[in-house]
Amino acid sequence: MNRLDASLLAPPQHTPLRLAEFVCAALVAWPFLSPLVGGPSINVWQQLMSWGCLAGLLAMAPSAFPSRGLRAGLAVMAVFVVLSAAVGTGATLLLPTLGALAGIATAACLGAGVAQQRGPLGHALAVGLLAAGLLSALLGLLQYYGVTEFLGALTSSPTSGRGWGNLRQPNQFATLISLTLVAALWWHATSRSPRIRRLFVPAGGLLVAALVASGSRTGFLQLLLIAIGTAAMAWRERRRAPRHAGPADFRLPAPPLLLAAIPLYAALHWLLPYLASGGDAGHAVASGTGMLHRLQPAVVTTDSRIVLWQNVLTLIAQRPLTGWGWGELSFAHFATLYNGPRFPVILDNAHNLPLHLAVELGIPAALLICGGFLWMVGAAKPWRERDPLRLMAWGLLGVILLHSLLEYPLWYGPFQLVFGLCLGILWPASPKRPNANSRKRAAFAAAAAWMALIGYAVWDYTRISQIYLPRDARMPAYRDDTLAKLQGSWLFSRQVDFAEVTLTAVTPANAAHMHELAGRVLHFSPEPRVIVKLIESAELLGRDAEAHAWAERFRVAFPAAFARWLDNRPDDAPEL
């Protein structure tokens, strides 16, 4: 056994948070808690916040290279994205996507530093997730009961009866709560203080209540995974322990306590709406069975996600080898006339990571990427794991991957950060002894490069967002000729093009330009306002057959919007 393996088997003893650990924990937590939103794309500020925290972690914590296999896997993904963008129309998505992959790779380097040196970030990862999850759980319950007005701009206010923290999406909120449950189990496993261990029960109860408030089926499935998996581990731990062992000798809570989270969820699923209804039992039963009702087989088989996956499989069958191109799923869905049911809204993600890779990059790329990852997992033998930190990383990874089979958490900065850290912790390179000073200088240089990129992105996004504001709310320099001043954006040209095509009327003089622009924007957001401009410009250019073809797809994809458009059309509207 080498020195690294020996260090992994020794569980850390909790000590008061040092300043470096406190700062690292805050940097892990902040992307999940930040209330900052604005502009045309709601997740851009969250992504930039995540990258900023990543740069801070890079300056604060030691880093190292992840394993060659992990580096190769990330490089292969980047190559497929570049090739797909080069042959398709997804080039405008290239820089943001490569930025996200670079962020995951940088976080993996930090995770590898944790695995090799056990610096402040290992402890801070759990503390940061605990802080983010517990605060978000309280916030989610306040949102559930509709009492968040006093917080003002510090949070959003969803409809009463639903909580989502500051993540603004129930499934993302549920995944954060599930990540926090895993971190709480790590805290219990590594703490020898009975007083701290006793806090697990109230903290766990709060987190389960927050999962109920989310109304997320994904969150319920994650809870089952965590409760049953850790109960099995706790049972195995007790089976192998000496007969005289007491509760303080075990790292995990007792299996019945862990499994009790499931009936607690069911009870709170009735109790929370009962309290919200002011004690009206009939109303509570009607509203409290909603999420569990959605898990019944008759409901699941007719769910819109099933229709979505059927549509995606149809698209994969049309282009199985090369896919439709990176970022092209929304256009492919709009442009395809299905024989069966159709997912009724714009479809920009397959809500399943392997399917999304297959539909946009092709089946060979999806098999290579997913198969390579599964091979790495099998070679790592997580079922033999004993070290608490690595077990926590496996748990966090499992929660994110389960969500990735149902949605797309890896398209959002906070989950990219945690995912990358877990990859590095689980697959670090063999430990070496490079010059510590040179490694530190390289880390500071990388952090500076990230901050420079973030600074440019913040400036550019703030600038292009002006067109989406009322004139009086814009910065003085952008109140006049706003659209003309926004040209030339490297990172957000799609948002600028979208603004131009939706704000500009089609005329005989600009029909050619608007036709080209609307055709390009259609690959970014194929929504009715864009489709109408494409049809109108095609008609002015005398391309009647093309206009009729796009109008037919408009009718099938958005029947209500198509009917409204026809009502406002002149008498010479195309007959379909």
Phi, psi and omega per residue, in radians:
M1 nan 2.204 -3.125
N2 -1.395 3.053 -3.066
R3 -1.103 -0.629 3.138
L4 -1.131 -0.773 3.136
D5 -1.086 -0.704 3.138
A6 -1.094 -0.668 -3.135
S7 -1.210 -0.521 -3.137
L8 -1.217 -0.478 -3.087
L9 -1.412 -0.191 -3.122
A10 -1.671 1.887 -3.118
P11 -1.169 2.443 -3.130
P12 -1.236 2.612 3.021
Q13 -1.714 2.328 -3.084
H14 -1.199 2.329 3.029
T15 -2.215 2.834 3.103
P16 -0.957 2.486 -3.111
L17 -1.055 2.177 3.008
R18 -1.361 2.933 -3.097
L19 -1.030 -0.777 -3.124
A20 -1.067 -0.716 3.128
E21 -1.173 -0.678 3.121
F22 -1.093 -0.779 -3.132
V23 -1.139 -0.762 3.131
C24 -1.099 -0.703 3.113
A25 -1.100 -0.717 3.112
A26 -1.113 -0.653 3.135
L27 -1.211 -0.566 3.057
V28 -1.226 -0.697 -3.038
A29 -1.342 -0.632 -2.942
W30 -1.033 -0.714 3.136
P31 -1.020 -0.514 3.108
F32 -1.374 -0.396 -3.017
L33 -1.810 -0.301 -3.025
S34 -1.040 2.250 3.113
P35 -1.575 0.015 -3.006
L36 -1.281 2.097 3.033
V37 -2.448 2.904 3.097
G38 2.712 2.827 3.123
G39 1.468 -3.036 -3.020
P40 -1.279 -0.409 -3.110
S41 -2.084 2.028 -2.933
I42 -1.191 -0.415 -3.056
N43 -1.700 0.041 -3.086
V44 -1.140 -0.816 -3.124
W45 -1.111 -0.634 3.092
Q46 -1.106 -0.708 3.118
Q47 -1.135 -0.758 -3.141
L48 -1.168 -0.665 3.063
M49 -1.065 -0.738 -3.141
S50 -1.104 -0.759 3.103
W51 -1.137 -0.648 3.091
G52 -1.108 -0.745 3.090
C53 -1.156 -0.622 3.076
L54 -1.074 -0.759 3.103
A55 -1.090 -0.703 3.095
G56 -1.099 -0.735 3.091
L57 -1.104 -0.651 3.132
L58 -1.102 -0.607 3.117
A59 -1.381 -0.401 -3.031
M60 -1.682 -0.595 -2.953
A61 -2.001 2.675 3.085
P62 -1.186 2.631 3.138
S63 -2.316 2.846 3.128
A64 -2.719 3.013 3.115
F65 -1.415 2.419 2.961
P66 -1.275 3.116 -3.086
S67 -1.136 2.795 3.128
R68 -1.092 -0.670 3.126
G69 -1.077 -0.723 3.122
L70 -1.175 -0.746 3.097
R71 -1.079 -0.709 3.129
A72 -1.122 -0.713 3.141
G73 -1.091 -0.774 3.116
L74 -1.149 -0.648 3.117
A75 -1.158 -0.709 3.119
V76 -1.088 -0.754 3.104
M77 -1.040 -0.789 -3.134
A78 -1.099 -0.692 -3.132
V79 -1.127 -0.768 3.123
F80 -1.091 -0.707 3.121
V81 -1.116 -0.762 -3.134
V82 -1.101 -0.805 -3.140
L83 -1.110 -0.708 3.137
S84 -1.140 -0.721 3.127
A85 -1.196 -0.577 -3.100
A86 -1.191 -0.587 -3.093
V87 -1.667 -0.185 -3.131
G88 -1.969 -2.682 3.135
T89 -1.946 0.300 -3.086
G90 -1.624 0.372 -3.092
A91 -1.090 -0.514 -3.138
T92 -1.231 -0.329 3.063
L93 -1.531 -0.115 -2.991
L94 -1.121 -0.898 -3.085
L95 -1.104 -0.824 3.085
P96 -1.041 -0.671 -3.132
T97 -1.196 -0.777 3.099
L98 -1.120 -0.595 3.063
G99 -1.091 -0.736 3.113
A100 -1.122 -0.752 3.104
L101 -1.123 -0.689 3.088
A102 -1.125 -0.649 3.097
G103 -1.118 -0.760 3.101
I104 -1.102 -0.730 3.126
A105 -1.115 -0.711 3.114
T106 -1.130 -0.744 3.087
A107 -1.098 -0.613 3.086
A108 -1.122 -0.638 3.068
C109 -1.100 -0.687 3.082
L110 -1.154 -0.719 3.089
G111 -1.097 -0.685 3.081
A112 -1.119 -0.610 3.061
G113 -1.109 -0.658 3.068
V114 -1.096 -0.799 -3.099
A115 -1.109 -0.634 -3.074
Q116 -1.502 -0.617 -2.984
Q117 -2.095 -0.196 -3.131
R118 0.892 0.906 3.109
G119 -1.355 -2.853 -3.049
P120 -1.173 -0.357 -3.006
L121 -1.252 -0.519 -3.135
G122 -1.061 -0.853 3.077
H123 -1.172 -0.712 -3.061
A124 -1.195 -0.489 3.109
L125 -1.054 -0.839 3.129
A126 -1.172 -0.744 -3.125
V127 -1.119 -0.744 3.134
G128 -1.095 -0.748 3.113
L129 -1.173 -0.661 3.088
L130 -1.085 -0.791 -3.140
A131 -1.110 -0.833 -3.115
A132 -1.109 -0.752 -3.076
G133 -1.245 -0.740 -3.125
L134 -1.200 -0.733 3.082
L135 -1.123 -0.725 3.128
S136 -1.172 -0.604 3.109
A137 -1.101 -0.781 3.080
L138 -1.069 -0.772 3.136
L139 -1.108 -0.728 3.138
G140 -1.095 -0.667 3.105
L141 -1.209 -0.652 3.044
L142 -1.079 -0.718 3.095
Q143 -1.133 -0.679 -3.131
Y144 -1.020 -0.670 -3.134
Y145 -1.679 0.131 3.016
G146 1.160 0.695 -3.095
V147 -2.208 0.815 -3.131
T148 -1.881 0.097 -3.081
E149 -1.032 -0.596 -3.080
F150 -1.179 -0.281 3.127
L151 -1.462 -0.229 3.076
G152 1.019 -2.252 -3.073
A153 -1.349 -0.005 -3.137
L154 -1.276 -0.223 3.131
T155 -2.735 2.983 3.031
S156 -1.685 2.953 -3.103
S157 -2.237 1.574 3.065
P158 -1.225 3.034 3.095
T159 -1.061 2.435 3.118
S160 -0.952 2.492 -3.079
G161 1.688 0.134 3.123
R162 -2.614 2.365 3.087
G163 -2.137 2.493 3.100
W164 -2.580 0.246 3.103
G165 1.042 -2.455 3.068
N166 -1.795 0.213 3.112
L167 -1.545 -0.243 2.996
R168 1.057 0.431 3.086
Q169 -2.730 2.144 -3.014
P170 -1.006 -0.731 -3.101
N171 -1.203 -0.623 3.065
Q172 -1.151 -0.723 3.085
F173 -1.052 -0.788 3.134
A174 -1.087 -0.672 3.118
T175 -1.165 -0.687 3.040
L176 -1.030 -0.779 3.138
I177 -1.091 -0.688 3.112
S178 -1.170 -0.700 3.044
L179 -1.037 -0.674 -3.134
T180 -1.191 -0.640 3.051
L181 -1.036 -0.743 3.107
V182 -1.104 -0.757 3.118
A183 -1.113 -0.647 3.107
A184 -1.138 -0.648 3.082
L185 -1.144 -0.678 3.075
W186 -1.085 -0.733 -3.128
W187 -1.075 -0.744 3.101
H188 -1.105 -0.727 -3.066
A189 -1.204 -0.489 -3.052
T190 -1.811 -0.040 -3.126
S191 -1.718 2.426 3.056
R192 -1.849 0.100 -3.125
S193 -1.581 2.053 3.107
P194 -1.019 -0.604 -3.121
R195 -1.131 -0.754 3.119
I196 -1.177 -0.685 -3.136
R197 -1.107 -0.619 -3.138
R198 -1.156 -0.361 3.105
L199 -1.230 -0.256 -3.111
F200 -1.073 -0.656 -3.070
V201 -1.156 -0.934 3.116
P202 -1.135 -0.640 3.110
A203 -1.122 -0.743 3.111
G204 -1.117 -0.682 3.096
G205 -1.087 -0.725 3.098
L206 -1.090 -0.732 -3.110
L207 -1.188 -0.680 3.096
V208 -1.136 -0.696 3.088
A209 -1.072 -0.683 3.114
A210 -1.144 -0.646 3.071
L211 -1.075 -0.715 3.098
V212 -1.091 -0.753 -3.122
A213 -1.110 -0.473 3.136
S214 -1.214 -0.468 -3.069
G215 1.143 0.399 -3.016
S216 -1.664 2.178 3.007
R217 -1.171 -0.625 3.079
T218 -1.021 -0.764 3.121
G219 -1.087 -0.683 3.111
F220 -1.131 -0.741 3.103
L221 -1.118 -0.675 3.082
Q222 -1.114 -0.702 3.108
L223 -1.078 -0.751 3.087
L224 -1.031 -0.782 3.137
L225 -1.040 -0.814 -3.088
I226 -1.199 -0.837 -3.067
A227 -1.123 -0.843 -3.096
I228 -1.228 -0.721 -3.133
G229 -1.119 -0.831 -3.125
T230 -1.259 -0.542 3.060
A231 -1.106 -0.708 3.082
A232 -1.108 -0.707 3.104
M233 -1.147 -0.723 3.131
A234 -1.138 -0.686 3.098
W235 -1.103 -0.746 3.121
R236 -1.123 -0.693 3.121
E237 -1.069 -0.743 -3.113
R238 -1.293 -0.572 3.128
R239 -1.133 -0.549 -3.099
R240 -1.617 -0.074 -3.073
A241 -1.425 2.720 3.039
P242 -1.061 2.710 -3.057
R243 -1.117 -0.521 -3.086
H244 -1.498 0.077 -3.095
A245 -1.155 2.450 3.101
G246 -1.847 3.081 -3.119
P247 -0.975 -0.608 -3.101
A248 -1.210 -0.258 -3.101
D249 -1.495 -0.141 -3.098
F250 -1.795 2.494 -3.140
R251 -1.362 -0.681 -3.063
L252 -1.713 2.669 3.034
P253 -1.062 2.878 -3.137
A254 -1.084 2.505 -3.132
P255 -0.929 -0.748 3.119
P256 -1.059 -0.615 3.120
L257 -1.149 -0.708 3.141
L258 -1.177 -0.753 -3.141
L259 -1.225 -0.383 3.131
A260 -1.107 -0.287 3.106
A261 -1.073 -0.493 -3.090
I262 -1.277 -0.913 3.055
P263 -1.144 -0.510 3.064
L264 -1.087 -0.723 3.092
Y265 -1.033 -0.795 -3.121
A266 -1.106 -0.715 -3.138
A267 -1.160 -0.788 3.137
L268 -1.179 -0.455 3.103
H269 -1.118 -0.475 3.032
W270 -1.597 -0.679 -3.010
L271 -1.218 -0.737 -3.079
L272 -1.058 -0.876 3.085
P273 -1.194 -0.478 3.078
Y274 -1.094 -0.784 3.101
L275 -1.160 -0.638 -3.140
A276 -1.187 -0.483 -3.119
S277 -1.501 0.050 3.141
G278 1.261 0.452 3.104
G279 1.615 0.145 3.102
D280 -1.395 1.743 -3.027
A281 -1.097 -0.692 -3.131
G282 -1.089 -0.797 3.115
H283 -1.163 -0.630 -3.136
A284 -1.141 -0.744 3.125
V285 -1.120 -0.712 -3.112
A286 -1.122 -0.729 -3.099
S287 -1.515 -0.447 -3.044
G288 -1.387 -0.274 -3.129
T289 -1.671 0.087 -3.017
G290 -1.040 -0.894 -3.054
M291 -1.209 -0.778 3.115
L292 -1.106 -0.592 3.079
H293 -1.090 -0.598 -3.122
R294 -1.229 -0.232 3.104
L295 -1.593 -0.065 3.125
Q296 -1.196 2.497 -3.072
P297 -0.943 -0.692 -3.104
A298 -1.135 -0.526 3.137
V299 -1.434 -0.749 -3.101
V300 -1.060 -0.712 -3.075
T301 -1.228 -0.320 3.097
T302 -1.873 0.181 -3.088
D303 -1.193 2.668 -3.115
S304 -1.088 -0.489 3.120
R305 -1.150 -0.568 3.069
I306 -1.119 -0.776 3.075
V307 -1.070 -0.734 3.118
L308 -0.989 -0.871 -3.108
W309 -1.143 -0.608 3.074
Q310 -1.090 -0.738 3.091
N311 -1.097 -0.740 -3.136
V312 -1.117 -0.715 3.108
L313 -1.096 -0.635 3.060
T314 -1.081 -0.761 3.128
L315 -1.148 -0.657 3.102
I316 -1.111 -0.720 -3.135
A317 -1.110 -0.483 3.136
Q318 -1.293 -0.611 3.136
R319 -2.378 1.234 -3.008
P320 -1.244 -0.480 -3.017
L321 -1.557 -0.814 -3.051
T322 -1.829 -0.242 -3.071
G323 1.254 3.137 -3.113
W324 -1.518 -0.201 -3.099
G325 1.910 2.585 -3.079
W326 -1.150 2.194 -3.120
G327 1.449 0.166 -3.030
E328 -1.771 0.073 -3.065
L329 -1.107 -0.720 -3.114
S330 -1.081 -0.738 3.094
F331 -1.166 -0.748 -3.133
A332 -1.053 -0.702 3.138
H333 -1.154 -0.744 3.122
F334 -1.161 -0.709 -3.017
A335 -1.374 -0.170 -3.053
T336 -1.758 2.332 3.055
L337 -1.744 1.914 -3.059
Y338 -1.479 2.690 3.076
N339 -1.372 -0.554 -3.099
G340 -1.865 -2.670 -3.134
P341 -1.070 2.666 -3.085
R342 -2.145 2.321 3.030
F343 -1.090 2.214 -2.830
P344 -1.455 -0.069 -3.096
V345 -2.194 3.098 3.119
I346 -1.069 2.257 -3.061
L347 -1.951 1.763 -3.118
D348 -1.876 0.020 3.055
N349 -2.657 2.538 -3.089
A350 -1.328 -0.083 -3.103
H351 0.986 0.531 3.049
N352 -2.899 2.054 -2.981
L353 -1.060 -0.854 3.103
P354 -1.036 -0.726 3.120
L355 -1.137 -0.655 -3.131
H356 -1.152 -0.743 3.084
L357 -1.086 -0.680 -3.115
A358 -1.200 -0.717 -3.060
V359 -1.311 -0.504 -3.101
E360 -1.746 -0.548 -3.115
L361 -1.897 -0.284 -3.118
G362 1.838 2.725 -3.118
I363 -1.085 -0.776 3.133
P364 -1.002 -0.750 3.132
A365 -1.135 -0.746 3.141
A366 -1.096 -0.744 3.127
L367 -1.131 -0.705 -3.126
L368 -1.154 -0.801 -3.097
I369 -1.202 -0.916 -3.099
C370 -1.215 -0.704 3.116
G371 -1.124 -0.699 3.093
G372 -1.088 -0.710 3.136
F373 -1.167 -0.759 3.123
L374 -1.090 -0.633 3.086
W375 -1.106 -0.743 3.111
M376 -1.089 -0.716 3.119
V377 -1.118 -0.801 3.128
G378 -1.071 -0.714 3.134
A379 -1.158 -0.506 -3.134
A380 -1.359 -0.299 3.096
K381 0.884 1.130 -3.111
P382 -1.077 -0.420 -3.140
W383 -1.186 -0.249 3.092
R384 -1.720 0.067 -3.024
E385 -1.201 2.495 3.091
R386 -2.220 -0.446 -3.052
D387 -1.251 2.267 -3.088
P388 -1.039 -0.704 -3.113
L389 -1.126 -0.794 3.132
R390 -1.186 -0.626 3.068
L391 -1.095 -0.709 3.076
M392 -1.076 -0.752 3.136
A393 -1.083 -0.713 3.084
W394 -1.093 -0.721 3.122
G395 -1.111 -0.797 3.108
L396 -1.074 -0.743 3.132
L397 -1.101 -0.734 -3.141
G398 -1.100 -0.701 3.121
V399 -1.084 -0.811 -3.117
I400 -1.158 -0.707 -3.120
L401 -1.213 -0.626 3.061
L402 -1.087 -0.764 3.072
H403 -1.075 -0.633 -3.115
S404 -1.193 -0.320 3.063
L405 -1.414 -0.168 -3.093
L406 -2.142 -0.366 3.124
E407 -2.653 -2.589 -3.031
Y408 -2.469 1.123 3.124
P409 -1.102 -0.465 -3.094
L410 -1.316 0.046 2.998
W411 -1.568 0.073 -3.070
Y412 -2.189 2.411 -2.978
G413 -0.962 -0.831 -3.099
P414 -1.021 -0.688 -3.125
F415 -1.335 -0.544 3.017
Q416 -1.062 -0.715 -3.131
L417 -1.087 -0.878 -3.130
V418 -1.156 -0.712 3.135
F419 -1.043 -0.835 3.133
G420 -1.095 -0.736 3.103
L421 -1.033 -0.750 3.133
C422 -1.136 -0.714 3.108
L423 -1.022 -0.788 -3.133
G424 -1.167 -0.675 3.120
I425 -1.106 -0.689 -3.056
L426 -1.476 -0.486 -3.113
W427 -2.282 1.159 3.052
P428 -1.400 2.762 3.022
A429 -1.264 2.871 3.083
S430 -1.037 2.388 -3.075
P431 -1.134 2.372 3.073
K432 -2.216 3.119 3.140
R433 -2.167 1.202 3.114
P434 -1.313 2.973 3.104
N435 -1.119 2.094 -3.075
A436 -1.093 -0.657 -3.120
N437 -1.158 -0.717 -3.141
S438 -1.178 -0.641 3.101
R439 -1.135 -0.723 -3.137
K440 -1.141 -0.719 3.111
R441 -1.098 -0.712 3.126
A442 -1.111 -0.691 3.128
A443 -1.142 -0.735 3.115
F444 -1.148 -0.644 3.103
A445 -1.136 -0.729 3.109
A446 -1.139 -0.708 3.105
A447 -1.096 -0.701 3.112
A448 -1.133 -0.678 3.115
A449 -1.119 -0.733 3.098
W450 -1.083 -0.756 -3.119
M451 -1.141 -0.628 3.095
A452 -1.131 -0.765 3.110
L453 -1.088 -0.766 -3.131
I454 -1.130 -0.723 3.125
G455 -1.043 -0.759 3.097
Y456 -1.120 -0.752 -3.114
A457 -1.122 -0.702 3.110
V458 -1.079 -0.781 3.130
W459 -1.104 -0.801 -3.066
D460 -1.191 -0.713 -3.124
Y461 -1.213 -0.700 3.073
T462 -1.052 -0.687 -3.122
R463 -1.166 -0.860 -3.061
I464 -1.290 -0.360 3.127
S465 -1.222 -0.262 -3.086
Q466 -1.082 -0.564 -3.107
I467 -1.211 -0.339 -3.134
Y468 -1.611 0.090 3.125
L469 -1.882 2.694 2.976
P470 -1.033 2.660 -3.038
R471 -0.960 -0.745 -3.090
D472 -1.209 -0.373 -3.134
A473 -1.557 -0.092 -3.120
R474 -1.391 2.781 3.026
M475 -1.114 2.528 -3.036
P476 -0.904 -0.681 -3.087
A477 -1.176 -0.276 -3.053
Y478 -2.033 0.302 -3.124
R479 -1.388 -0.424 3.135
D480 -2.107 2.515 -3.117
D481 0.891 0.740 -3.009
T482 -1.053 -0.857 -3.053
L483 -1.070 -0.706 -3.137
A484 -1.127 -0.502 -3.105
K485 -1.444 -0.121 -3.071
L486 -1.738 -0.023 -3.099
Q487 -1.191 2.647 3.046
G488 1.615 0.232 3.100
S489 -1.258 2.303 3.102
W490 -1.396 -0.695 -3.007
L491 -1.638 -0.487 -2.985
F492 -2.223 0.600 -3.140
S493 -1.140 -0.523 3.132
R494 -1.099 -0.717 3.139
Q495 -1.184 -0.603 3.096
V496 -1.186 -0.778 3.115
D497 -1.069 -0.702 3.133
F498 -1.091 -0.757 3.110
A499 -1.070 -0.750 -3.114
E500 -1.122 -0.778 -3.050
V501 -1.235 -0.528 -3.126
T502 -1.499 -0.366 -3.115
L503 -1.676 -0.225 -3.044
T504 -1.788 2.244 3.074
A505 -1.335 2.512 3.123
V506 -1.441 2.243 3.107
T507 -2.306 2.864 3.077
P508 -0.994 -0.543 -3.096
A509 -1.246 -0.595 -3.068
N510 -1.949 0.225 -3.044
A511 -1.032 -0.733 -3.113
A512 -1.123 -0.801 3.135
H513 -1.120 -0.770 -3.119
M514 -1.165 -0.586 3.107
H515 -1.143 -0.777 3.116
E516 -1.155 -0.724 -3.111
L517 -1.184 -0.812 3.133
A518 -1.106 -0.660 3.084
G519 -1.093 -0.641 3.103
R520 -1.248 -0.760 -3.118
V521 -1.195 -0.475 3.113
L522 -1.005 -0.523 3.102
H523 -1.358 -0.275 3.104
F524 -1.608 -0.820 -3.117
S525 -2.650 1.599 -3.105
P526 -1.372 1.249 -3.131
E527 -1.906 2.896 -2.985
P528 -0.928 -0.723 -3.103
R529 -1.050 -0.624 3.130
V530 -1.325 -0.733 -3.111
I531 -1.084 -0.716 3.135
V532 -1.045 -0.765 3.134
K533 -1.134 -0.623 3.114
L534 -1.167 -0.751 -3.141
I535 -1.163 -0.805 -3.112
E536 -1.086 -0.736 3.142
S537 -1.191 -0.653 3.100
A538 -1.098 -0.708 3.114
E539 -1.113 -0.758 3.136
L540 -1.137 -0.469 3.114
L541 -1.530 0.052 3.113
G542 1.380 0.287 -3.126
R543 -1.687 1.196 -3.024
D544 -1.153 -0.698 -3.134
A545 -1.087 -0.744 3.107
E546 -1.124 -0.742 3.125
A547 -1.064 -0.723 3.135
H548 -1.152 -0.676 -3.141
A549 -1.125 -0.774 3.119
W550 -1.187 -0.612 3.114
A551 -1.142 -0.634 3.102
E552 -1.141 -0.738 3.095
R553 -1.161 -0.623 3.070
F554 -1.063 -0.790 -3.120
R555 -1.077 -0.727 -3.101
V556 -1.290 -0.714 -3.047
A557 -1.347 -0.688 -3.065
F558 -2.343 1.245 -3.033
P559 -1.034 -0.691 -3.123
A560 -1.176 -0.794 3.122
A561 -1.137 -0.625 3.121
F562 -1.138 -0.704 3.130
A563 -1.134 -0.696 3.103
R564 -1.134 -0.671 3.138
W565 -1.144 -0.740 3.133
L566 -1.104 -0.639 -3.140
D567 -1.096 -0.495 -3.108
N568 -1.711 0.058 -3.114
R569 -1.438 2.718 3.008
P570 -1.237 3.086 -3.061
D571 -1.136 -0.337 -3.111
D572 -1.596 0.419 3.100
A573 -1.063 2.580 -3.110
P574 -1.148 2.420 3.089
E575 -1.554 2.275 -3.086
L576 -2.055 nan nan
